[in-house]
Amino acid sequence: MRLTPAQSAALAHVRTLARSADRQATGRLGGVDAQALTSHVMDRARISLNFHPDRPRPTDGRTVAEALAVDAVYRSQYETGLSNGGRTAFPGGARDEWERDLFGGAYHADGVRPEERAKYGALNLHGHADGAAPRFGSCHVRLRPEVNRRATFCHGDSHLGPKDVGTADAFGCVLAALAEDGTDVLGVPSGVHGRVLDGYVEAQVHGPVVLTRDAEALVLDPSFRGTATARLLASTGVPIEWHAGFVLAPHEVDAAFRGPVMVPLAARVVRAYAADGLLSAETLGRAAASVAREPQAWAEFGSGEEVLQYVKQLWHVLARFGRADERAEARAADRAGVSPSG
């Protein structure tokens, strides 16, 4: 696929840095052949783009699923105004500035359009069912392996100014950093939840992400079974898969993780949206939509922006501690008006 000059320049800049660092990578890897290990990882690992499908986009009010159903194009924060991390993708914002350093100013050249900017995900080294970075969403796009060739990577999150960066053909220093923090990249893919909130290999995909061309599957949280959100995503024509999901009762929320406000907020969300008494990705999405639409209804927890931040943190709690969503199929049957076996 042909990249724009800015996208090609960003990829080339990181590749140059990575190749320079790779000269020392073999020593850091204890003599392991960095090139052979890179080939092994890139053949097996997939980039996942984690997202919450039911969050409304500030630019037009459509949810992520509604927008994907229109053209099946996965867009960056620079286009949508939506992020499950920091919302600083604008000229002079924090993301804009660290991208200037990471990509050598490639995206700051005259005439570069918002749609040219990189799309963020992570490299799923262990085949985790919830994606490589569930911190950023309950569902994920699993990209085809050939997309790795137009991606750049870094050990840790890019906002931290990582020293170890790479590309699909110059990945040795990232492998060395993984070895130094004890990560095994040779193990068999687990297929279980990884619950990775930090410590991932971030991936930046350069060029458009067209789901019908670039995605192997959309992997969804089972709390969306039988919902309009799932139907919209299925309409993209991309195969749908399901992971085991996460559920948690309010009394099971750990007040020491992400702060004590998580406990009363969880209870409020469940009272409003969960007839079964359990937090799930879908109930949190409905709460987030309510906060955006009627922030005054949540004033007991703070301003609208504060409460949206708390909802995001409550998702972190759910992804970290939640158990498998065993009742998802029964709930989907209830939504469809049939028996669980129907």
N, C-alpha and C positions, 0 to 999 in steps of 0.2 A: 504494500500500500504506500502511495506517495505521501510523504510528509511535507508540510509547509517549510519554508526556509527557517523560521523560528524553531519549529519542532526538531528539525534536523540539527540545528545548531545546539539546542539543549542536549540532545542525545550525544552529539559529538563531544561537547564539553565534559560531560560526566565520563564518557568513555576514555578520554585523554587522562583525566585525573585517576581513573581506576587502573588503567594500564601502567601508569607510573607507580602507583602504590603496589600493584601486583608483583613488582620485581622483588619486593621484600616479603610477599605473602607466603612463599614456600617455607621460608624460615619460621614464620609465625605459625605455620601449620605443622611444624615438626617433620618436614620432609615429604609430606603428602603431596601428590601431584595435583596442583590447584586446577589445571586445565581439565584433567579427567574428572575431578570432583565437580567442577562447574558444569560439565556436560551432563553428568548424572543428575544433578539437582534441576537443571533447566529442562531435561526431558521429562522429569516426574512431577515437579511442583507447578502449581497453577496460581495465577494471581486471582485473588478474590476482592471484589469491591463490595464491602458491607454497607448496607443502607436500611433505613426505616421506610417501608413503602407507603405508609399512610400519613407521612408528614406533609403539610401544605407548603408550597413554595412561596416565599415572600414576593416573588416577581409577578405571579399571576394567580395565586390562590389554589392552583391545582395541586393535588397530591402527587408524589413521585410516581405512584402507580398509574394515575390518570395521564401524566405526561408521557410515560414510557409506552402506554397503550396507543398514543397518537403516532409516534414515529420510531419507537424502539431505539432511541439514541440516549445513551447514558451521558449526562452533562455534569460539568464541574460546578463548584460553588461560584465561580466567576460569572456563570450564566444564570444560575438558579437563585442565588442569594441564600441557599440553604446549606447548612453543614451540621454534622453531629459532633464536630470538634469546635474549634474556635472560628468565629465568623469574621474573618479579617481579610477576605479575598476581594480587595478593592485597591486602587492605586494609593500607595503610601501605607497600606495596612501591613500588619505583621507578616501575614503569609506572603504578600507581595514582596516584601523586603527580603525574607529568607529565601524566596525563590530566585531573587536577583543573584544571591551568592551561590546557591545550589546549581543553577543553570547558566552561570556566567553572563547574566544579563540578556540571554537569548530572547526571553519573552518581554523584554523592556525596549526592544527596538521599535522604531517608528512604524506605525501601521499594524501592529499585532492586535488581533481581535480577541475578545474574551473566549470565544469558542475554540481558539487554538491552544489554550492553556492545558496543562496536564491534568489528568484524572487520577485521584489518589485511591490506593488500595494497599494490599500487603501480599507477600508471597507465602502461600500456604504450604510450608515446608513439610508438614506432617499430615496433610490431608484432613484437617479437623473439620468435622461436620458443620460447625457453626461459622466457618470461614476463618481467615487468618487474623482478623481484627474485629471480633464481635463488639468491641467497645463502640464501634461506629454504626452498628445496626443489627437488627434481628435477622435480616435476610441478606443474601449476597449473590452477586453475579460471579459465576465461576468461568473465567475466561479460557479460551483455547490456548494451547502451549505456544503457538506461533506469535501470540501477542507479546510474549516475553521478549522477543527480539527488538521491539520498539518501546521497551520500558527501561527506566533507570531505577536503581535500588539504593537503599541506605540502611545501615544497621541502626535501628531505633527510629524515632520520629524525626522528621526533617526540621521541625521547629527548634530542635535542640542543637542544630548546626553540626550534624554528624561528620566524623572524619573518615569513616569507612563507607565508600560509595562504590557502585558497580553497575555494570550492564550485563546482558546475557552472555557476552563473550569476554568479559573482564570482571570477574566476580570474586577473585581470590581474596582480596582484603576483607570483603564482607564475610566470606567463609572463615577467615582467620579470626575475625571478631566474634563470630558465632562459636568457634572452637574455644576461644578464650573465656566465654561466659558459660561454657559447658553444654551448649546445644548440640545434640546429635542430629546430623543431617542425613545419616545413612539408614536410619530406621525405616521400617515398613510403615506406610501411611496408616494412621490409627482408625480413622472413620468415626471417632468419638468427639465430643465437645472438647475444645481446647481451652475455652473461657479466657482467652488472651486479651487482657485489658492494656498491657504494656509489654514491651520487649519483643515486638514483631519486627520483621524486615519490611519496611515500608516500600511500596512500589509506586512509581509515577508513570502512568501510561501516556505516551505522546501520540497524538493523532486521535481521530474520532473513535468512539466505542459504539459500534452499531451492533446491537444484540444479535440480530439474525445472522450476522457474519462472524462476530467475535466471541460469542458466548457459547459454552457447552451446555450450561443450564442456569436457571434461576432457582436457588435453593432457599426455600421459604420456611419461616417459623410456623408450626402447625396451628397456632392460635388463629391464623388467617384462613384455615380450611372453611369452605362454604361461604366466604365473605366476598363482597364486591371487589375488594382489593385483590384477592387471589384470582378472580375472574378477569380482571383487567390485565394482570401480569400474564396470565395464560393466553390472552388475546394477542400478545406480541409474537406468538409462534415459536418461542424458545421453550425447550423441554423444562417442565417443572419438577423439582425434587423437593423433598421435605426432610428437615432434620428433626431431632427429638423435642426441641423446644425447651422452654424454661417456665416454670410456675413456682410461686411462693406465696404463702399466706402472710398477712401483715404481721402476725405475732412471731413469724420466723425471720423477720428483717433484723439484721445486725445493726444496732444503733451506733456501733463504733466504726462502721465502714460507711464513709461518705456523710457521716454526721447524724445527730439525733433527729433532725427534721424528717428523715426518711421514714421513720415509724408512723407518725401521724399522717404523713402524706400518703403512704401506702394504704392506710386504713380508709382515708377519704376516697382514693381512687377505686378501691374495691367496693365501698358502699355505693358509689355512683355507677359503676360500670361492670361489676363482676358478680353475676348471680350465683356463681359457684364459690365465691369467696376467695378467689385466687388471682394474684397479679399475673399478667401475661404481657407479651409484646403488644397484642391487640388492645388490651384495656389501657395500657400506658399510652398508646397512640390516640385513643379516644380522649384521654385526659389532656394530652398535649394540644389536640385540636380545640378542646374547650377553653384551655388557658389562652390560646391565641385569639379565640373568638370573643370570649367574655372574661377578661383578666380580673375584673372586679369580683367575680364569683369565687376567686381563689385568693382574695386579698389577705386572708388570715395567714398565708404563707409568704407574703411579700408582693412585690410588683410583678407584672406579667413576665418580664425578662428574668427575674429571680426565680419564679416558679418554673419556667421552662428549663432553666438550668438545673433545678431540683429534679424535675422529671427525667432529664438526661442522666443525672446521677443515680436516680432510682433504677433506671435501666441497667446501669453498671452493677448495682446490687443484685438485680435479678440474673444477669448474665454470670455473675461470679458465684452466687449461692443457689440459684434455682435448680429444681429437680426436673426430670423429664416430664413433659406434658402428656400424661397417659390418657387424659379425658378429651383430647382434641377432636378425635373422630366422633365422639358422642355429641360434642357441642356443634360440630359441623352438621350432623344429622338433624339436630334440633333446629338449626337455622334453616335447613332445607325442608323441614316439616315431615321428616321420615324417621323411622326407627333407626337406631345405630346399625342394625344389620341390613337395613333396606338399601 
